[in-house]
Amino acid sequence: MKNKKSIDWWNYVRNEELKPVLEFFPKEKNIKILEIGGGNGYQAKKISEMGYDVISIDITPKYPQYFPVLKIDLITKPFKSQSFDLIFTSHVLPHLENLDETLTEIRRLVKKNGFVIHILPTPSVSLVTNFWHYLFIPKYLWGSLNKRLKQNVNTEQKNEEKIKSLVNETNQVKLKRLFFHPLGNNPSFVHEFYYFSKFYWKNVFTNSGFKIISVKRGPDLTSGYGIFKMKFLKTRKFFGMFFSTTHCFILQSN
C-alpha cells in the first residue's frame, strides 16, 4: 500500500496535470462530463468540486476511491449517442489495445461542438522513468532471488510484487517487459519516442475524425517512479518548459 507521502505526491501530480486544460472546460456548469479510465476518481473529484456533473468509469476501478468510479467498459456502448458535453481521459489511450474502437465510441458520445480532452505521456517521461528503472533492476532481481532462497514455494509468488506491475502473464513476458519496459502498450520504451510524440497523436486524432483545437504542454517533468517526492518542484517546472511529462490535446469532433 502506498504511504501518505507517496499518495500526496501522486495527488499533486494529478492536480498539476489538470491545470493546463481547465481553461477549456465550459464556463457553464450545467453540462455532463464523462471521465474514461478514472482509476480511484481523484481527478473526477476535483472536477466535481468545481460544480460539474461528472460520470467516471473504468474497466478496473481502484480502491479506496475519492469519487465513485463505475466499473464499465466503454466498448459495450453503455451510453446514448451525444450524451456528453465533454469527455476527459488522463494517461489512458497509450494503454489501450482497442484504441480505434475507443476513439470511435468517444466520437459517438460527445455532443456536437463538445470537447474531448486527452492528457497523454510524452517521450520525456518514458526516458526519465526508464533511467530510474534500469538503475533499480539489480535491486529488483537481487530482492527476488534473495527471497526465493529464504522462503518456501507456497509464499514464493509474493516475492514477485516488485515486478508484478510488469504483466500478469508468463514469466517470459514479465522478463521481456522488465528489460524493455514500455510504459504504454508498445513493444519497448524505445518505440515510445515515436508513439508518445505529438506527431503520432496528431495523426491518430486527425485520422479518427477529430479537429485539434489546441495542444498544451504539462507544467512539470516527473518520472513514473516518483523519485524525490515533493522536492525540487521549481527545478521540475523549469525543465518542464522544455521536457514536460505530459501534453494535453483539446479536440472537437469534425
C-alpha positions as CSV (number, residue, x, y, z in Angstrom):
1,M,0.0,0.0,0.0
2,K,1.2,3.5,-0.8
3,N,2.3,5.6,2.2
4,K,0.9,9.0,2.8
5,K,3.9,10.8,1.3
6,S,3.5,8.8,-1.9
7,I,-0.2,9.5,-2.1
8,D,0.3,13.2,-1.5
9,W,2.9,13.2,-4.3
10,W,0.7,11.5,-6.9
11,N,-2.3,13.7,-6.0
12,Y,0.0,16.7,-6.5
13,V,0.9,15.4,-9.9
14,R,-2.7,14.8,-10.9
15,N,-3.6,18.4,-9.8
16,E,-0.7,19.8,-11.9
17,E,-1.8,17.7,-14.9
18,L,-5.3,19.2,-14.8
19,K,-4.2,22.8,-14.8
20,P,-3.4,23.3,-18.5
21,V,-6.8,22.0,-19.6
22,L,-9.2,23.6,-17.1
23,E,-9.4,26.8,-19.2
24,F,-11.1,24.7,-21.9
25,F,-13.8,23.5,-19.6
26,P,-17.1,25.3,-20.4
27,K,-17.9,28.2,-18.0
28,E,-21.5,27.0,-17.6
29,K,-21.7,24.2,-15.1
30,N,-24.9,22.6,-16.2
31,I,-23.1,20.2,-18.6
32,K,-22.4,16.5,-18.5
33,I,-18.8,15.2,-18.4
34,L,-17.5,11.7,-18.9
35,E,-14.2,10.6,-17.5
36,I,-12.8,7.4,-19.0
37,G,-10.2,5.5,-17.0
38,G,-11.0,7.2,-13.8
39,G,-8.9,4.9,-11.6
40,N,-9.6,6.0,-8.0
41,G,-11.6,9.0,-9.0
42,Y,-9.2,11.7,-7.8
43,Q,-9.4,13.9,-10.9
44,A,-13.2,13.3,-11.2
45,K,-13.5,14.6,-7.6
46,K,-11.5,17.7,-8.4
47,I,-13.8,18.4,-11.5
48,S,-16.9,17.7,-9.4
49,E,-15.8,20.1,-6.8
50,M,-15.8,22.8,-9.5
51,G,-19.5,22.3,-9.9
52,Y,-19.6,20.0,-12.9
53,D,-21.8,16.9,-13.3
54,V,-19.2,14.1,-13.8
55,I,-19.5,10.4,-14.5
56,S,-16.3,8.4,-14.1
57,I,-15.8,4.9,-15.5
58,D,-13.0,2.4,-15.6
59,I,-12.7,-1.3,-16.5
60,T,-10.8,-1.9,-13.3
61,P,-11.5,0.9,-10.7
62,K,-9.0,1.4,-8.0
63,Y,-9.8,1.5,-4.3
64,P,-10.2,3.3,-2.0
65,Q,-12.0,5.8,-4.1
66,Y,-12.1,9.6,-3.9
67,F,-15.1,9.7,-6.2
68,P,-17.4,6.9,-7.4
69,V,-15.9,5.2,-10.4
70,L,-18.3,2.9,-12.2
71,K,-17.0,-0.5,-13.4
72,I,-17.9,-0.1,-17.1
73,D,-16.2,-1.0,-20.4
74,L,-16.8,1.9,-22.8
75,I,-16.8,-0.5,-25.8
76,T,-20.0,-2.1,-24.6
77,K,-21.8,1.1,-25.6
78,P,-23.4,1.8,-22.2
79,F,-24.4,5.4,-23.1
80,K,-26.7,7.0,-25.7
81,S,-25.2,8.9,-28.6
82,Q,-24.2,12.6,-27.9
83,S,-24.7,12.2,-24.2
84,F,-21.8,14.3,-23.0
85,D,-20.6,17.9,-23.5
86,L,-17.0,17.0,-22.6
87,I,-15.1,13.7,-22.4
88,F,-11.9,13.5,-20.5
89,T,-9.1,11.0,-20.2
90,S,-5.7,11.1,-18.4
91,H,-2.9,8.6,-19.3
92,V,-5.4,6.1,-20.7
93,L,-5.1,6.0,-24.5
94,P,-1.5,4.6,-24.7
95,H,-2.6,1.5,-22.7
96,L,-5.5,0.6,-24.9
97,E,-5.4,-2.4,-27.3
98,N,-8.7,-1.2,-28.9
99,L,-7.7,2.4,-29.4
100,D,-9.6,2.8,-32.7
101,E,-12.8,1.4,-31.2
102,T,-12.5,3.7,-28.2
103,L,-12.0,6.8,-30.3
104,T,-14.9,5.9,-32.5
105,E,-17.1,5.5,-29.4
106,I,-15.9,8.8,-28.0
107,R,-16.9,10.5,-31.2
108,R,-20.4,8.9,-30.9
109,L,-20.8,10.1,-27.3
110,V,-19.6,13.7,-27.5
111,K,-22.2,16.3,-28.4
112,K,-21.8,18.5,-31.5
113,N,-19.4,21.3,-30.6
114,G,-18.5,19.5,-27.4
115,F,-14.9,19.0,-26.3
116,V,-12.7,15.9,-25.9
117,I,-9.6,16.3,-23.7
118,H,-6.8,13.8,-23.5
119,I,-3.8,14.1,-21.2
120,L,-1.0,11.9,-22.6
121,P,2.5,11.0,-21.6
122,T,5.5,12.4,-23.5
123,P,8.7,10.7,-24.7
124,S,10.4,12.6,-21.9
125,V,8.6,10.8,-19.1
126,S,9.4,7.4,-20.7
127,L,13.1,8.4,-20.9
128,V,13.3,9.7,-17.4
129,T,11.3,6.7,-15.9
130,N,13.5,4.2,-17.7
131,F,16.6,5.9,-16.5
132,W,15.5,5.1,-12.9
133,H,14.0,1.8,-13.9
134,Y,17.4,0.4,-15.2
135,L,19.1,1.7,-12.1
136,F,16.7,-0.3,-10.0
137,I,16.8,-3.6,-12.0
138,P,19.7,-5.1,-9.9
139,K,17.8,-4.3,-6.7
140,Y,14.6,-6.0,-8.0
141,L,16.4,-9.1,-9.2
142,W,18.5,-9.4,-6.1
143,G,15.5,-8.9,-3.8
144,S,13.5,-11.5,-5.8
145,L,16.4,-14.0,-5.7
146,N,17.2,-13.4,-2.0
147,K,13.6,-14.0,-1.0
148,R,13.4,-17.1,-3.2
149,L,16.3,-18.6,-1.3
150,K,14.8,-17.8,2.1
151,Q,11.2,-18.7,1.6
152,N,9.3,-21.8,0.6
153,V,7.4,-22.4,-2.6
154,N,4.0,-21.5,-1.1
155,T,5.0,-18.0,-0.4
156,E,7.3,-17.5,-3.3
157,Q,4.7,-15.7,-5.5
158,K,4.5,-12.9,-3.1
159,N,8.1,-12.1,-3.8
160,E,7.2,-11.1,-7.4
161,E,5.4,-8.0,-6.1
162,K,8.3,-5.7,-7.1
163,I,7.9,-6.8,-10.7
164,K,4.2,-7.6,-10.6
165,S,3.4,-4.2,-12.3
166,L,5.0,-5.5,-15.4
167,V,2.3,-8.0,-16.5
168,N,0.2,-10.9,-15.2
169,E,1.1,-13.3,-17.9
170,T,4.0,-15.8,-18.3
171,N,7.4,-15.3,-16.7
172,Q,8.9,-14.9,-20.1
173,V,6.7,-12.0,-20.9
174,K,7.4,-10.5,-17.5
175,L,11.1,-10.6,-18.1
176,K,10.7,-9.2,-21.6
177,R,8.8,-6.2,-20.2
178,L,11.2,-5.9,-17.4
179,F,14.2,-5.3,-19.7
180,F,12.3,-3.4,-22.5
181,H,10.0,-1.7,-20.0
182,P,7.4,0.2,-22.1
183,L,5.1,2.5,-20.1
184,G,2.3,2.0,-22.6
185,N,1.0,-0.8,-24.9
186,N,4.2,-0.8,-27.0
187,P,7.0,-3.3,-27.7
188,S,9.6,-1.3,-25.8
189,F,10.3,2.1,-24.3
190,V,12.4,2.9,-27.4
191,H,9.2,2.8,-29.5
192,E,7.7,5.4,-27.2
193,F,9.9,8.1,-28.6
194,Y,7.5,7.9,-31.6
195,Y,4.3,6.5,-30.0
196,F,4.3,9.2,-27.3
197,S,5.1,12.0,-29.6
198,K,2.8,14.9,-30.6
199,F,3.3,14.0,-34.2
200,Y,1.9,10.5,-33.7
201,W,-1.1,11.6,-31.6
202,K,-1.9,14.4,-34.0
203,N,-2.1,11.9,-36.9
204,V,-4.2,9.5,-34.7
205,F,-6.8,12.1,-33.8
206,T,-7.0,13.7,-37.2
207,N,-7.4,10.3,-38.9
208,S,-10.1,9.4,-36.3
209,G,-12.2,12.4,-37.3
210,F,-11.3,15.0,-34.6
211,K,-10.3,18.6,-35.0
212,I,-7.4,19.6,-32.9
213,I,-8.2,22.9,-31.1
214,S,-5.1,23.2,-29.0
215,V,-2.1,21.2,-27.6
216,K,-0.9,22.2,-24.2
217,R,2.4,21.3,-22.5
218,G,2.2,19.9,-19.0
219,P,3.8,22.0,-16.3
220,D,6.4,19.6,-14.8
221,L,9.0,17.0,-15.5
222,T,8.4,13.9,-13.4
223,S,9.0,10.2,-13.6
224,G,6.8,7.2,-13.2
225,Y,8.7,6.3,-10.0
226,G,8.0,9.5,-8.1
227,I,11.7,9.9,-7.2
228,F,12.3,12.8,-4.8
229,K,8.7,13.3,-4.0
230,M,7.7,16.9,-3.3
231,K,11.3,18.1,-3.8
232,F,12.9,20.2,-6.5
233,L,9.5,21.5,-7.6
234,K,10.9,24.7,-9.1
235,T,13.5,22.7,-10.9
236,R,10.9,20.3,-12.2
237,K,8.9,23.2,-13.5
238,F,11.9,24.8,-15.2
239,F,12.7,21.5,-17.1
240,G,9.0,21.1,-17.7
241,M,9.2,24.1,-20.0
242,F,11.3,22.0,-22.4
243,F,10.7,18.3,-21.4
244,S,7.3,18.1,-19.8
245,T,5.8,14.9,-18.6
246,T,2.5,15.4,-20.4
247,H,1.0,17.0,-23.4
248,C,-2.7,17.8,-23.4
249,F,-4.8,17.5,-26.6
250,I,-8.1,19.5,-26.7
251,L,-10.3,18.2,-29.5
252,Q,-13.7,18.6,-31.2
253,S,-15.4,16.1,-33.4
254,N,-15.5,17.0,-37.1
